[in-house]
Amino acid sequence: MAQDKNPDNTVARSVRASGDDPNPRGVYNGRETVNRRDRPDLGVVSEPARAVPVFAETDVLVVGGGPAGVTAAVAAARLGARVILAERYNHLGGLSTGGLVVWIDRMSGWGGEHLIQGMAAEMLDRLPSDAIRGPKRADWGSRDEALVSQWAPRHTAFHGTVTWAPMIDPEWLKIVALNMVEDSGVELLLHSWVTAPLVEDGKATGAILESKQGRMAVRAKVVVDTTGDGDMFAQAGEDFDGDAESDDIHHCANTASLMGGVDVPRWLQFRAQDPDGFREFMRGGRTETSHFILPMAGWRDDTVVFMGPRFSGFNVLKVDDLTALEILSRKSIVELLDYFRRRAPGFEDAWIMLTAPQLGARHSRRLAGRDVMTGTGTKSGVILPDEIGVSPSLSPNLPEVSVPYGALLPLKTDNLLVAGRHISTDSQTHTFMREIPQCWLTGHAAGAAAALSANSGVAPRDLDIGDLQSALTKQGAFVRANQTS
Ligand SMILES: Cc1cc2nc3c(=O)[nH]c(=O)nc-3n(C[C@H](O)[C@H](O)[C@H](O)COP(=O)(O)OP(=O)(O)OC[C@H]3O[C@@H](n4cnc5c(N)ncnc54)[C@H](O)[C@@H]3O)c2cc1C
């Protein structure tokens, strides 16, 4: 089992990308060495043992308030469990808000079926109409050329098909997530960095968190790790993988940025109607900036998001690497602002609205769980008996993907569940199971399972899968195995 592999600790490269890349044929010219400290071994210090006050007791402790954490907490609370949700930053939504990943890619099947429903759908339904931009329900799955050419530049039509992959306003998604958490009775702890799980006799019994108040313990019957980086399961002693290809987009990290003051329709018109000018613009970008990337049209006609430039060769679990990524990302966006203002129609008055408060880590640890979702398995089209939801496939010639409960279950630690981008998959499957809708889906399932477990005293691994599927269906999730049983 590989752990925290970092194939290249000294060289940062921006890379040619695919998958969630807005510019599949984008060209990147950066190749530079980042001066990171070669840290000598300075020995250790010993901390005195200390008693840690118990701050709270609860049924379910959800660690991390990103997409998976929010749906987990809400699902558990709606099933009657007492829930604490702990988040290290000052807002909910994780990378979907603080990381400025405002493109919610993708909840519909290629025939337009609404696959990822439940809490994911509720979250989007609760956004005000001017905080979300995407095709109307009747158009999902359409292959109408006019509709496809309307939505393709806005990243909502692929392979000649209109899909449900809207752009959202991150500030409103924070508010919607907060409202859902509050309405369902979840006890929210912001500014709380959870530093270690509590594990007794092979069972998770809570966690230690650090805040301005100091070090505190929360006792819980079930812990849900939705940190994205497996902070809880790694420290609980679970095995994990970290073997994404170093040159692959899924290994890359960066801090995203929003630009305001843009005339987006004019920019899109330039791209569509002036191929020679656009080619020249691209050529200039590659030579005049260190790390060239194109933006994505945002949810408003005056806003774009730069989801990159992406950098590879970094380990997002290391503080020196995180620091280097922040510096590189911010220097790059200043260069891009200058170039786009000078050369991109529609960007003359552009300004940097926000560099993301949360660094964008696509991949760090992946749980080695009871079931591992693999490329072969997900392409088989088999409906798994422990299905907890259905993910769209990557292309129209692949079947929809049955997501198993076993991918959320650690092998060793009882009363611990895992949801979000670090669930148990191979590196290939991680490429789409890490997307926001899929994280909403697995969070929803983990939260429901945690509540059923806490309410009944049955360990998560021993839960009756039919009971879990029924609970999920009652909460609006789309689960096929349940429909046939
Ligand atoms: C640049 C970039 C572009 C992407 N593009 C897309 C895209 O276009 N569409 C798409 O759908 N997906 C995209 N993704 C993927 C997607 O954003 C993430 O995989 C998804 O947000 C993961 O959700 P999560 O809940 O698992 O984790 P996260 O979103 O990472 O949330 C984890 C939360 O836990 C908190 N946390 C972590 N550790 C602790 C701790 N120890 N104590 C307390 N709190 C903690 C964090 O602060 C965070 O709020 C992209 C990702 C990146 C980085």
The ligand as an ORCA input file, in Angstrom:
! r2SCAN-3c Opt
* xyz 0 1
  C      -8.985     23.199     -8.430
  C     -10.047     22.141     -8.367
  C     -10.975     22.045     -9.389
  C     -12.004     21.118     -9.289
  N     -12.952     21.096    -10.260
  C     -14.125     20.466    -10.018
  C     -15.240     20.722    -10.837
  O     -15.143     21.466    -11.799
  N     -16.421     20.139    -10.505
  C     -16.548     19.305     -9.426
  O     -17.649     18.823     -9.170
  N     -15.478     19.032     -8.642
  C     -14.292     19.610     -8.897
  N     -13.225     19.426     -8.056
  C     -13.321     18.434     -6.965
  C     -14.131     18.878     -5.757
  O     -14.086     20.261     -5.552
  C     -13.635     18.195     -4.463
  O     -13.165     16.909     -4.694
  C     -14.783     18.161     -3.451
  O     -15.063     19.479     -3.022
  C     -14.412     17.302     -2.263
  O     -15.410     17.399     -1.274
  P     -15.103     16.842      0.173
  O     -16.276     17.160      1.018
  O     -14.656     15.438      0.073
  O     -13.800     17.653      0.641
  P     -13.473     19.195      0.718
  O     -14.257     19.980     -0.274
  O     -11.995     19.273      0.654
  O     -13.972     19.608      2.159
  C     -13.315     19.128      3.317
  C     -13.643     20.070      4.457
  O     -13.081     19.563      5.641
  C     -12.374     20.589      6.333
  N     -11.309     19.948      7.068
  C     -10.257     19.258      6.547
  N      -9.497     18.761      7.517
  C     -10.072     19.146      8.684
  C      -9.736     18.913     10.041
  N      -8.685     18.181     10.374
  N     -10.522     19.461     10.994
  C     -11.624     20.218     10.653
  N     -11.975     20.450      9.364
  C     -11.212     19.908      8.394
  C     -11.892     21.506      5.237
  O     -11.623     22.792      5.721
  C     -13.051     21.453      4.251
  O     -14.028     22.418      4.549
  C     -12.112     20.273     -8.162
  C     -11.150     20.337     -7.162
  C     -10.120     21.254     -7.264
  C      -9.110     21.317     -6.174
*
